[in-house]
Amino acid sequence: MEGGPAVHGADGLRKERDLYRRLLELGTYREVQPFLEEALALLVDLAGARRGSLELRERPEPDGEPSFFIARGLDPGDSSLLFSRSVVAEAIATGETIVTASARVDPRFEHAGSVRSHALEAVLCVPIGRNPVLGILYLQDRLEPGPFTSDDRARTEMFANHAAVLAERLLLRLRRSAAADPTQEYRRMLKADSIIGVSGAVADLLKQVALVAPRNISVLITGPSGSGKTQLARVIHDNSPRVAGPFVELNCGALPADLIENELFGSVPGAHSAAGRGTLGKVAAAEGGTLFLDEIGDLPARAQASLLQMLQSKVYFPLGGTASRTANVRVLTATNADLETAVAERRFREDLYYRLNVFPIRVPGLQERRADIPLLAEHFCRVACETNDLPRLELSLSALQAAEAADWSGEIRELANTIQAGAVRAFGERAPLIERQHLFPTDGTPSGAPGSDDVSFHAATRRFQRELVRRALDQTGGNVAATARLLQITRAHTYNLLATFGLRRGDAGAGPAGP
């Protein structure tokens, strides 16, 4: 028998009422320590326990020390060793509530040193959060004789479910406030709110923007597709002396070769069958401002020659025209192609390349700025809720960890789309938080996890990553620190990957999962 008789009637209703009221009060806390103290006092009082402890972990490390630990009901000379770490470890490992009428005679714990030395009796241990476990609520010994009741268990589990949401927010806030933000020095100099992140890679990017934005020189922006090159070009414009002028963009790869010059330089009436009364052109539209040419590597050879002439002489000729026009524009360009190879293969003019590449800036991919992914994910979550008329939703810690560990081959664009879809799924389920399965819904698991039959490139990559991590875990005998060294990634990233792919250290040596 795991619990004693339930407490009903007026006393039970009073405790339920007090629990709800005090849960609402806990939601106002913005610091971890006061939250822990008040939460533990509440649970010890409601369950009638002699002593208890509450711990939180910033990272899911079952064998590590908790990030925060607070105890109640101890004499000044006592220590946390009075509590059973065996019971706590079991709750963390299984993610399940542990309840026993007498730990000293329970076959699961009777051989544990702390249980034997202190002759521990009634214990109720409830995990906070699931996958990963964020912390533990531990209650021990009752003021009244007997075990903890089923009502004690129900109230404590309900509290833990609510506390998990609050704890996630506090831990995330703590991580951000504790981390240095190297971007602040440059953000004070720039209008760059649209560039989200606090990583060193973003700081270096903003440093380059601060250096080049005030100067009227050409900038070639490179980086993976979907990494935010257009956004960076606009930030350069917004921080330049031309900010009052227009920002005009043209995707060189989006138009047929026979129309690109007309779109770029305009045309005089009758220049060609589609000219009609003539067209203005992007260069004229950008007069006094910035002309941004995306996918510049796709510019046809004839248009390359015309663009080079404009950059050299500051004049150009509309299609079919004989009178020159002056170009008062700053040209920014971007590409995800290898222009140096294109030059070597004579697909791109060398002289034009050097004209455009006066100041090169490379936008880092998400692989190089993983620490920014949670911030980006939360930003896209807010945008998704606003644009889709959804109630305000937030991402759970497990969802953020899964996003941080994922391989975003489509970069920021893919991340934004995934978060938007996850918000819609969570809303459809009336879920209080966006969870990992809302972002990666295939068979209820992230793409690449066992049971996923997704054949996309992204899913195949994730399956390869999962097997690579599992094999490394196998080679190191389940040692996470050694696994991180073997994979040449951080220990925190390793824990994120384990959580994302549903791997446990006990999986070491188990062989590939699934067919």
Number of C-alpha atoms within 10 A of each C-alpha: 7 15 18 14 12 14 14 11 8 9 10 15 12 11 18 14 12 13 19 15 11 13 18 11 13 18 15 10 16 16 14 17 14 11 19 23 16 15 20 22 17 18 23 22 12 18 22 17 23 16 21 24 24 25 21 25 21 18 18 20 17 18 9 9 11 18 12 14 17 14 19 17 14 14 7 6 5 9 10 14 11 15 21 22 16 17 24 22 14 18 24 28 17 13 19 15 21 19 25 22 21 20 23 21 16 13 9 13 21 17 15 16 14 18 24 15 11 13 13 21 18 21 24 27 27 28 30 32 23 16 17 25 24 28 30 25 25 29 28 29 22 18 11 10 8 15 23 27 19 16 20 23 21 12 19 26 18 15 20 22 16 17 22 21 20 19 27 21 20 18 21 15 14 15 12 13 10 9 10 12 15 16 20 13 12 19 16 9 12 19 14 19 9 10 16 14 21 19 20 17 21 21 19 17 19 24 17 17 23 20 11 19 20 15 14 14 15 19 24 25 24 22 18 19 18 18 22 19 24 18 13 21 26 20 22 28 25 21 19 22 15 21 16 11 17 17 22 19 22 19 16 23 16 12 14 11 16 11 12 21 24 24 19 25 24 25 24 19 16 14 18 13 7 13 16 12 11 18 20 16 18 21 29 21 20 21 19 19 23 28 26 27 24 24 20 24 23 18 24 18 14 12 19 20 14 16 19 18 15 18 18 11 10 15 16 22 19 24 22 16 15 10 9 11 16 14 19 16 24 23 22 25 25 27 21 18 16 11 19 14 11 15 16 11 10 11 16 21 19 14 12 17 19 12 16 21 18 12 15 16 20 17 20 19 20 23 16 13 16 19 18 19 23 20 17 21 23 17 15 20 24 18 17 22 19 12 9 11 9 14 11 15 19 22 26 19 26 23 26 25 23 24 25 25 24 25 17 20 19 17 18 21 14 14 23 20 16 19 28 22 18 24 30 19 18 20 19 9 11 10 13 14 18 26 22 24 19 26 28 24 16 17 14 14 19 24 27 25 27 17 15 18 13 15 11 11 10 16 20 17 17 22 20 13 18 23 17 13 22 26 20 22 28 19 15 18 16 19 14 20 16 16 24 20 14 14 14 10 12 13 17 18 16 21 22 23 22 23 20 29 24 16 18 15 15 12 17 20 16 10 11 13 13 8 5
